[in-house]
Amino acid sequence: MTNRSRLIAFCSFLTALAVVGLGVLEARQAQTAPSVKRNVLLKQDMTIPGREVIMAAVEIPPGGAEGKHTHPAEVFVFVEEGTLQLEVEGKPTVTLKAGDIFTIAPGQVHQGLNTSSAPVKLHAVFVAEKGKPLTTQVQ
């Protein structure tokens, strides 16, 4: 093998290594996307048969999104801190800020997004059908 062939082989190896390295970096960045934190503060049966109430604190970090989902519940939400972009299927996107409130009907496809540089903190109360998963992700 000539020096020129060795140089070409070495450059090819470095190029392949760089491509693999970029792929690993992109995969790692995708895996470390900001995740939404949910903390259930209260969960108890209601006097309404077949219903339970759940109160949760939710934090959406900068750049975070809940992903489109539904609830088997009436949901009542108070925006404690930050600015939230709320997408509800069939309605225009709205921007909500600290002090605002909103509701979500059972089965309504929606998602909250944080496009700001500060966390969004919410308090949500769910009047839910007992025994069903509280959240169902949708495509």
FIDO-927877 format. One line per 10 residues: number of its first residue (from 1); their letters; for each residue x negated, y negated, z of N, C-alpha, C, O. Coordinates in steps of 0.2 Angstrom, whole numbers, m for minus. Layout:
// FIDO-927877
NUM) a) X,Y,Z,X,Y,Z,X,Y,Z,X,Y,Z | ... .
END
This chain:
// FIDO-927877
1) mtnrsrliaf) m4,6,0,0,0,0,m5,m6,0,m9,m7,4 | m3,m11,m4,m7,m17,m5,m5,m22,1,0,m21,4 | m9,m27,2,m8,m32,7,m1,m36,5,3,m37,9 | 0,m37,m2,6,m40,m4,12,m36,m2,17,m39,0 | 12,m30,m3,17,m25,m2,19,m25,6,24,m25,8 | 13,m25,10,14,m25,17,17,m32,19,22,m32,23 | 15,m37,16,18,m44,18,25,m44,16,29,m46,20 | 27,m41,10,34,m41,8,38,m37,13,44,m39,15 | 36,m31,15,39,m26,19,40,m30,26,45,m29,29 | 35,m33,28,35,m37,35,40,m42,35,44,m43,40 .
11) csfltalavv) 40,m46,29,45,m52,29,52,m49,29,57,m52,31 | 53,m43,25,60,m40,25,62,m38,32,68,m38,34 | 57,m35,35,58,m33,42,61,m38,47,65,m38,50 | 57,m44,46,59,m50,50,66,m53,48,69,m55,53 | 67,m53,42,74,m55,40,79,m51,43,84,m53,45 | 78,m44,42,83,m39,45,84,m40,52,90,m40,55 | 78,m41,56,79,m42,63,82,m49,65,86,m49,70 | 81,m54,61,85,m60,62,92,m60,61,96,m62,65 | 94,m56,56,101,m55,54,105,m51,60,110,m53,62 | 101,m46,62,104,m42,68,104,m46,74,109,m46,78 .
21) glgvlearqa) 99,m50,75,99,m54,81,105,m59,81,108,m61,86 | 107,m62,75,112,m67,75,119,m63,76,123,m66,79 | 119,m57,73,125,m53,75,127,m52,82,132,m52,84 | 121,m50,85,122,m49,93,124,m55,96,128,m55,101 | 121,m61,94,122,m67,98,129,m69,97,133,m71,101 | 132,m68,90,139,m70,89,144,m65,93,149,m68,96 | 142,m59,94,146,m54,97,146,m56,105,151,m56,108 | 140,m58,107,140,m60,114,144,m66,116,147,m67,121 | 144,m71,111,148,m77,112,155,m75,112,159,m78,116 | 157,m71,108,164,m69,107,166,m66,114,172,m67,116 .
31) qtapsvkrnv) 162,m61,117,163,m58,123,164,m63,129,167,m61,133 | 160,m68,128,160,m73,134,165,m79,133,164,m84,136 | 170,m78,129,175,m83,128,178,m85,134,179,m80,138 | 180,m91,135,183,m93,142,189,m89,143,193,m88,139 | 190,m86,149,196,m82,151,200,m86,156,198,m90,160 | 207,m84,155,212,m87,159,212,m84,166,212,m77,166 | 212,m87,171,213,m84,178,220,m85,181,223,m90,180 | 222,m79,183,229,m79,186,229,m76,193,226,m71,194 | 232,m80,198,231,m78,205,239,m78,207,242,m83,208 | 241,m72,209,248,m71,211,248,m73,219,245,m70,223 .
41) llkqdmtipg) 252,m78,220,252,m81,227,258,m78,231,258,m77,237 | 264,m76,227,269,m73,230,273,m68,226,273,m70,220 | 275,m63,228,279,m58,224,284,m55,229,282,m51,234 | 291,m56,228,295,m53,232,302,m52,229,304,m55,224 | 306,m47,231,313,m46,229,317,m52,230,316,m55,235 | 322,m53,226,327,m58,227,333,m55,229,334,m49,229 | 338,m60,231,344,m57,233,349,m56,227,354,m53,227 | 346,m58,221,349,m56,215,347,m49,213,341,m48,212 | 352,m45,212,350,m38,211,346,m37,204,348,m40,199 | 341,m33,205,336,m32,199,331,m37,197,328,m37,192 .
51) revimaavei) 331,m42,202,326,m48,200,321,m48,206,322,m47,212 | 315,m51,204,310,m53,209,307,m60,207,308,m62,201 | 304,m63,212,301,m69,211,294,m69,212,291,m65,216 | 290,m72,207,283,m72,207,281,m79,206,283,m82,202 | 276,m81,211,273,m87,210,266,m86,209,262,m82,212 | 263,m90,204,256,m89,202,253,m95,201,256,m100,199 | 246,m96,203,242,m101,201,238,m99,195,235,m93,194 | 238,m103,190,235,m101,183,229,m107,182,231,m113,182 | 224,m104,179,218,m109,177,216,m107,170,214,m102,169 | 216,m112,166,214,m111,159,208,m115,158,208,m122,158 .
61) ppggaegkht) 202,m112,157,196,m116,157,195,m120,150,199,m119,146 | 191,m125,150,190,m128,143,189,m123,138,185,m119,138 | 192,m124,132,192,m120,126,196,m114,127,196,m109,123 | 199,m113,133,203,m106,134,210,m107,131,213,m112,130 | 212,m101,130,219,m100,127,222,m94,130,219,m89,131 | 229,m94,132,232,m88,134,233,m82,129,234,m77,131 | 234,m84,123,236,m80,118,243,m79,118,247,m80,123 | 246,m78,112,254,m78,111,256,m72,116,254,m67,115 | 262,m74,120,264,m69,124,272,m71,126,274,m76,124 | 275,m66,129,282,m67,132,282,m65,139,277,m61,141 .
71) hpaevfvfve) 288,m66,142,289,m64,149,296,m62,149,300,m64,146 | 297,m57,153,304,m54,155,307,m59,161,310,m56,165 | 306,m65,160,308,m70,166,310,m77,163,308,m79,158 | 313,m80,168,314,m87,167,307,m90,170,306,m88,176 | 304,m94,167,297,m97,170,298,m105,171,300,m108,166 | 296,m107,177,296,m114,178,289,m116,180,286,m113,185 | 286,m121,176,279,m122,177,278,m130,179,281,m134,176 | 273,m131,183,271,m137,185,263,m138,183,259,m134,185 | 262,m143,180,255,m145,178,252,m148,183,253,m154,184 | 247,m145,187,244,m148,193,238,m153,190,237,m159,193 .
81) egtlqleveg) 234,m150,186,228,m154,184,227,m153,176,228,m147,174 | 224,m158,173,222,m157,166,227,m158,161,232,m161,162 | 225,m156,154,230,m158,149,231,m151,145,226,m148,143 | 237,m149,144,239,m143,141,242,m144,134,247,m148,134 | 240,m140,129,243,m140,123,248,m133,124,246,m128,125 | 255,m134,123,259,m129,124,263,m128,117,266,m132,114 | 262,m122,114,265,m119,108,270,m115,110,269,m110,113 | 276,m116,108,282,m112,109,285,m111,102,286,m115,98 | 286,m104,100,288,m102,93,295,m106,92,299,m106,96 | 295,m109,86,301,m112,83,301,m120,86,306,m123,84 .
91) kptvtlkagd) 296,m122,89,296,m129,92,290,m132,90,285,m129,89 | 290,m139,90,283,m142,89,279,m142,95,281,m141,101 | 272,m141,94,267,m141,99,268,m148,104,269,m153,101 | 268,m147,110,268,m153,115,262,m153,119,258,m148,120 | 260,m159,121,254,m160,125,257,m162,132,261,m167,133 | 255,m158,137,257,m160,144,251,m161,148,246,m159,147 | 253,m166,153,247,m168,158,249,m167,165,255,m165,166 | 245,m168,169,246,m167,176,252,m171,178,253,m177,177 | 257,m167,182,263,m170,184,269,m168,180,275,m169,182 | 267,m166,174,273,m163,170,275,m156,172,272,m153,175 .
101) iftiapgqvh) 281,m155,170,284,m148,171,287,m146,164,289,m150,160 | 288,m139,164,291,m136,158,294,m129,160,292,m126,165 | 298,m127,155,301,m120,157,301,m116,150,300,m119,145 | 300,m109,152,300,m105,146,306,m100,147,307,m97,153 | 310,m98,142,315,m94,142,313,m86,142,307,m85,139 | 316,m82,144,314,m75,144,313,m73,136,318,m74,132 | 308,m69,135,307,m67,128,304,m72,123,303,m70,117 | 303,m78,125,301,m84,121,294,m83,120,290,m83,125 | 292,m83,113,284,m82,112,281,m89,113,284,m94,110 | 276,m89,116,272,m95,118,265,m94,120,263,m89,121 .
111) qglntssapv) 261,m100,120,255,m99,123,252,m106,125,254,m111,122 | 248,m106,130,245,m113,132,238,m113,130,234,m108,131 | 236,m119,128,229,m119,126,226,m125,129,229,m130,131 | 219,m125,131,216,m130,134,210,m133,129,205,m129,128 | 212,m138,126,207,m141,121,203,m146,124,199,m150,120 | 203,m148,130,200,m153,133,193,m150,136,192,m144,136 | 189,m155,140,183,m153,143,184,m151,150,179,m150,154 | 190,m152,153,191,m150,160,196,m145,161,200,m143,156 | 196,m141,166,201,m135,167,208,m138,167,209,m143,170 | 213,m134,165,220,m135,166,222,m130,172,221,m124,172 .
121) klhavfvaek) 225,m133,177,228,m129,183,236,m130,183,238,m135,183 | 239,m124,183,246,m124,183,249,m120,189,245,m116,192 | 255,m121,191,258,m117,196,265,m115,192,268,m119,190 | 266,m108,192,271,m105,189,275,m101,193,273,m97,197 | 282,m102,192,287,m97,196,291,m94,191,294,m96,186 | 291,m87,192,294,m82,187,300,m79,191,299,m77,196 | 306,m80,188,312,m76,190,313,m70,186,315,m71,180 | 310,m64,187,309,m59,183,313,m53,184,316,m52,189 | 314,m49,178,317,m43,179,312,m38,183,306,m37,181 | 315,m35,188,310,m31,192,308,m25,188,312,m22,185 .
131) gkplttqvq) 302,m23,189,299,m17,186,297,m17,179,294,m12,177 | 297,m23,176,295,m24,170,288,m28,170,287,m31,175 | 283,m26,165,277,m30,165,278,m38,165,283,m40,161 | 275,m42,168,276,m49,169,275,m52,162,278,m57,160 | 269,m50,159,267,m53,152,266,m48,147,263,m42,148 | 269,m49,141,267,m45,135,264,m49,130,267,m54,127 | 258,m47,128,255,m51,122,258,m49,116,260,m43,115 | 258,m54,111,261,m52,104,256,m55,99,252,m59,101 | 257,m52,93,253,m54,87,255,m61,85,252,m63,80 .
END
